[in-house]
């Protein structure tokens, strides 16, 4: 499993498309980007206050954090699900 470990690759580019691999407790998710990097992503506070169903296999838009690129925030759930 590769971890995103430098800000230069993700910080300036913005959001990345990823696939949810694992649903973790407290609205946290393990996601894998298209280029093979694994991130620990969370839902924004607004999304965790309403019912948002994100399951393993769902495509999401993730914005890596600038200070810790191995973590990120899920910005949007994309429409199609990869199986």
C-alpha positions as CSV (number, residue, x, y, z in Angstrom):
1,X,0.0,0.0,0.0
2,X,1.5,3.3,-1.1
3,X,0.9,6.4,1.1
4,X,0.8,9.9,-0.3
5,X,3.8,11.5,1.5
6,X,4.6,14.7,-0.2
7,X,2.5,17.8,-0.6
8,X,3.8,18.8,-4.0
9,X,2.0,16.1,-5.8
10,X,-1.5,16.8,-4.4
11,X,-1.6,20.1,-2.5
12,X,-1.8,22.4,-5.5
13,X,-3.9,20.2,-7.8
14,X,-7.0,20.2,-5.6
15,X,-9.5,17.3,-5.5
16,X,-8.8,13.8,-6.8
17,X,-11.1,11.1,-7.9
18,X,-10.9,8.0,-5.6
19,X,-12.7,4.8,-4.8
20,X,-13.8,3.9,-1.2
21,X,-12.1,0.7,-0.1
22,X,-13.2,0.5,3.5
23,X,-15.7,2.2,5.8
24,X,-14.3,3.0,9.2
25,X,-15.9,4.2,12.5
26,X,-16.8,7.9,13.0
27,X,-17.4,8.8,9.3
28,X,-13.9,7.9,8.3
29,X,-13.1,6.0,5.0
30,X,-10.0,4.4,3.5
31,X,-9.9,5.5,-0.2
32,X,-7.6,4.7,-3.0
33,X,-6.9,7.3,-5.8
34,X,-6.6,6.4,-9.4
35,X,-2.8,6.5,-9.3
36,X,-2.7,4.0,-6.4
37,X,-2.2,6.1,-3.3
38,X,-4.2,5.3,-0.2
39,X,-5.7,8.1,1.9
40,X,-7.7,8.2,5.2
41,X,-10.6,10.5,4.4
42,X,-13.4,11.9,6.4
43,X,-16.7,13.5,5.7
44,X,-17.2,17.3,6.2
45,X,-19.2,18.3,9.3
46,X,-22.3,19.2,7.2
47,X,-22.4,15.8,5.5
48,X,-22.0,13.9,8.8
49,X,-25.0,15.7,10.3
50,X,-27.3,14.4,7.6
51,X,-27.6,10.9,6.4
52,X,-25.0,10.3,3.7
53,X,-24.5,6.7,2.6
54,X,-21.1,6.0,1.3
55,X,-20.2,2.3,0.8
56,X,-17.0,0.5,-0.3
57,X,-16.8,0.7,-4.1
58,X,-18.3,4.2,-4.3
59,X,-16.5,6.8,-6.3
60,X,-15.8,10.1,-4.5
61,X,-13.9,13.3,-4.9
62,X,-11.2,13.7,-2.2
63,X,-9.2,16.8,-1.4
64,X,-5.9,15.8,0.4
65,X,-4.9,18.0,3.3
66,X,-1.9,20.3,2.8
67,X,-0.2,19.5,6.1
68,X,-0.8,15.8,6.0
69,X,-1.3,14.4,2.5
70,X,-2.0,10.9,3.7
71,X,-5.3,12.3,5.0
72,X,-8.1,14.0,3.1
73,X,-11.7,15.3,3.1
74,X,-14.4,13.8,0.9
75,X,-15.9,16.7,-1.0
76,X,-18.5,14.9,-3.2
77,X,-19.9,11.5,-3.9
78,X,-19.8,10.8,-7.6
79,X,-22.7,9.2,-9.4
80,X,-21.4,5.9,-10.8
81,X,-20.2,3.1,-8.6
82,X,-17.3,0.9,-9.7
83,X,-17.7,-2.8,-9.1
